[in-house]
Amino acid sequence: MISEKQSNKNLTEFNYLRAIGITLVVLGHSFPYIKDINIPVYNYIHSLIYSFHMPLFFIISGFFANKAFKINSLKSYKEFIFSKFKRLMIPYFIISTLTIPIKLILNKFSERPIVLSEIIKDILFLPWNNPIIFFWFIYVLFFIFLITPILIKINKYIVLSLLLFTSILNIYNIEILGISTLLKYAIFFFIGLYIHPLYMNYRDKILNININKLKNKLFIVIPFIIFLMNFNIDFNSLNIFSKYLTNILFILKSLLGIYVSYTICILFFKFRDIKLISNVFNTLNKYSFDIYLLSWFAQIFVRILLLQLLNLNYNIVVIISFLAGFSPIIISKLIFRKSKILRKFILGI
């Protein structure tokens, strides 16, 4: 019998999905000062990525959290949470702390200068104020793991309905412990969690689908076209309902982007015997967390040196920043993954 751990590792299409997700993260972080840059193509790419890439990671995280269904005692709950703390929060705290002196030295170049007297409080309780802003994902994901074993004891339709409503009604910015962010994204995590057993039942049929049939082509092409349109609707004229409708639109766009990403993975899956494709996707999947944790350092260095000090062409900066975002693969392979201490405290493995 194939163990749960083995079966998860053999889900090649989801490994590809994680690889696509981390590529989108790196690309999304490759546009410094994007809000002030009037380059339509970059604004479009950035907007498209940010319309769904974090919900994608929450769905993937939920999909692979199926071990939570086996928690049936306080002991197993503690073991589950402790494993997630080691994997997520130890790197969160250590890397965030190591970043403080770097941020202080480079404060004059920073988009978000830090205040030393506030920084410990921010790291502990306000994830959006973390020196590395996108570390909010790690923080919020850990708190979702905290509540998951409790919520799955309730009927799944009640849980999904409750989380859908909390996501839609989430119009107040409660920064403490990332509460508003948790309420916004938990629905995607639990969709992934509950999809897992259903998906495993139909996986073979999905992977063997004939993409040459017109009907199947339409299921791929039409959503892809709608996704690329990246439609935005201004609901401000509707006053009190505007934020609710904006949240609904965000959920719909996120699910569409996730569906399109998955169909792309299915297409690549059919060419998995081509070594170049499998090697690239497998490497990105293997080092995805390393990239997430460490890419900030390389990309900030590129931004400060090439854009702010040398004032190089913005297009060149974007390209170099994107490539630099994958440098943690080399650094982890040569340094961090070779040391038990660094693997444990920096990478959480």
N, C-alpha and C positions, 0 to 999 in steps of 0.2 A: 504494500500500500504506500502511496506517495504521501509524505507528511505535508502538513499545512505550509511549513517553511519552504519545502521543495516545490510545491505546487505554485506558490506565489512567485518564486524565482523563475519558474518556467512560463510565466505569463508574458511572453515576448512582446506582445502588442502593448502591454501596459508599461513595460520597460521603455519601449519606444515613446510612449506618451510622456513618461517622465523626462526623457531626453529632450523632447520637443518643448516641454514646460520650462526646463532650466535654460534652454536656448533663448526662449522668449524673455526670461528674467534678465539674462545678460544683455540681450538686445534692448530691452526696455530701459536698462540703466546706462545705455551707451549714448544717450542724448543729453549732455549737460545743459542746464538752463533752458530746457525745452519750452517752458512757458513764455520765455522771452525771445525765442528764435522763430522768426517768420519764414520757415521753410515748409511749405504745405506737405510735401511727401513725408518728412520726418514727423510732423504733427499728426498726420494720418496714421503712420505706422505705430507711433507711440499710443495714440488713442485706441487703436484697434487692439493692441496687446493688453492695455490696461482695462479693456472692457471685459476680459474673461480670464487672464492668466492666473490670478490668485485663486478664484473659485476652482480652476482646473487642479491646482495643487491640493486644495482641500478635498476634492472628490477622490483624487488618487490616494491621499492619506487615509481617508475613510475606507476606501476599497481594500486597502491592505491592513486595516485594523480589525479584521474579522476575528482575531484572537480574543477580542473583548467579549464575544458571545460565550466563551468558555469560562468566564469569571463567575464563580458560584460561591465564593466565600470571601471573608474579609482578608484572609491571607493572600489569596490569589489576586485580589484587588490591589493590595499593597505592593505585591511583586510587579504587577502590571504598571502601576504608576511609577514605581521606583525605576523600572526599565526605561520608561518614557522620560523621566527626569534626567537620567544619565545621558540619554540620547539627545535630548533637546535643550534642557536648561543648564547643564554644565557647560556646553559650548557657548550658550547664550550669555551666561554670566562672565565666563573667563574672557571670551573674545571682546565683549562689550567693555570690560574693565581694561583690557590691554589697549583698547582704542582711545581711552581717555587722554593719555599724554600726547598721542599723535594729533588728536583733535585740538588740544590746547595749543600745541606748537603751530598748527596750521589754521587756527581760528580765523585769521584775517582773510583766508582763502575760502572759508567754509560758507556753504549755502545756509547752514543751520549752526551757527556758533554755539558752543556749549557754555554753560555757567557751572563752574566747579562746585559751588555750594548746593546746586540742584541735581547734579548728575547721578548720585547714588539713588536718590529718591526716584528719579526718572527711570533708571534701569530696573529698579525693584517693582515699581507700581504703574509707570506710564510708558508702555512699550513704544508708543508713537514718538516719544521724546528720546528714545535710545540713540546713542551716538551714530549707530548704523540704523537708519530709519526702517529699512525693510526687515529688520529682525523682529518686528511686531508679529510676523507670521509664526515664528518659532514659539514665541510667548503665548499667543492666542491658541495655537494648536495644542500646546500642553494643557491648557485649561479646558479645552474641548475633550481631551483624553480623560481629564478628571471626572467629567460628568457623564461620559459615554456609558460606562458600566451601569450607571444608575438609570439612565434614560432607556436603555435597551430592555429593561425589565417591563417597560410600559408597551402597550400595543404600538406597533411601528407606524400605523396610519395616524394615530393620535400624536405621536412624536413629530412626524413629518409635517402634519397640519399646524401644530404648535410652533415649530421652528419656521415654517413658511410665514406665519402671521407675525412672529417676532422680527423676522427679516424685513417684512413689508412695513410694519409699524415703527421700525427703528429710525426715528427722526431726531432723536436727541443725542448729542455727542457726549457720552459718558466715558471719559478717558481712563479713569481709574481701573486698573487691572484689564484694560482693553475690553471692557464690557460691551460697548456698542459694536466694536469690531467682531466680537464673538457672536453677538446676536445677528449680525449681518451675514456671517459666513458659515455658521454651524449647519445650516440647511444643506449646504453642498457636501460637507463632511458626512452627514447622515444619509444623504442620497447615495454616496459612494459606498457606505457601510452596508446599506440594505440592498444595493444592486449586486453585491458580490455573489451571494448564493444563487440568485436568479441568473446572473451572467454565466456562472460556471455550468449551469444546466444547458444553456443554449450556445456556449462558446464555439463548439465545433461547427454548428450550422452557420454562425456569424462569420467565422474565419474562412469557411469554404464557399461563401456566397459568390455567385458568378457576377462579376462587375461588368461583364459585356452585355448583359440584358438591359434593355432600355429602361425598365422600371427601376432597376438598381442604380443605373447611371443617374437617373433623375433624383433619387434619394441622396446622391452625393453632390451633384452639380448645383441643384436649386438651393439647398442650404448654404453651400459655399458662396454662391453669388450674393445671397441675402446677407451673409456674414461680411463679405467684402464691402458691401454698401455702408456698413458701420453707421446705420441710421441713428440719429439723435433727435429727440423731441423735447421742445421746451414747454414744460407744464406750468411755468410760473404764473400764467394768467389764471390758473385754477385755484390760486390761493392755498387754502388748507390741504387740498388734496394733491398738490403738486409733488410734495416729497414722497407721498405714498406711491404715486404713479411712477416717479423716478426710480424708486426702489424696485417696483415690479418690472420696469424696463431693464434695469440692471440684471435682475435674475434671468429674464428671458434671453438677453444678449449673452450672458455668461453660459447658459445651457447650450445655446446655439454654437458659441465658440468652442465649447468642450466637445460637442457632437462632431463639428468639423475637424477638430484636432484628432479625434478618435478615428474618423474615417480615413484621414491621411495616414494614420498609423497602420490601419488595415491594408492600405495600398502598399506601404513599405513592407509590411509583414509578408506579402506575397513575393517579395524579392529578397527575403531574408537570407537566401543561399548565396547572394552576391556578397563576397567578403567585405568589400569596402563599406557597404551599407550596414551590415551587421556589426562591424568593428566600430564604426563611428557612433552608432546608436548605443551599443553596449558600453562603450567607454563613457559617453555622456551620462548614461544611466548610473553606472557604477560610481562616478565621481560627482553626481548631481548635488549631494549635500555639501561636499567639499567646495564646490563652485559657489554654492549659495552662501556658505559661511565666510569664504575668503576672497571672493571676487571684488568686494568693495575696495580693498587695499590697492589692488592693481588699477582699478578704474579711476579711483580718486587721484592716484599718482599721475595717470595719463591726463586727467582733466586739468590738474594744477600746472603740471610742467608744460604740456603742449598747448593748452588753450589760454590759461591765465598768465603764464610767464613768457612763453615763446610766441603766443598769439598766432598759432598756425591756423590754416584753413579749417573751418568747422567740419567739412566732409572728411578730411584726413583724421581729425580727432575722433570722429564717430567710428570710423573703420578700425583705428588702432585700439580704441577703448573696447570695442566689441571683441577683438582678438585677445586683448589683455584679460578680459573677463574669464577666459578659459585657462589662464596660466595656473590656477590652483591644481589643475590636473597634473601638471609636471611637478609642482612643488609638493603636492601630497604623495605622489608616487615616489619621489626621491627622498623626501624628508619625513612628513607627518605620518604616513602609513607604515614607515619602517621602525618607528619608535612606539613602544607600548604606551608610554606616558602621554605622548602627543596624540596618539590615536584616541586615547580615553578622554583627555581633557580638552582637546581642541576639536576633534571630530565626533566625539561621543560614541565611538565604536570600540 
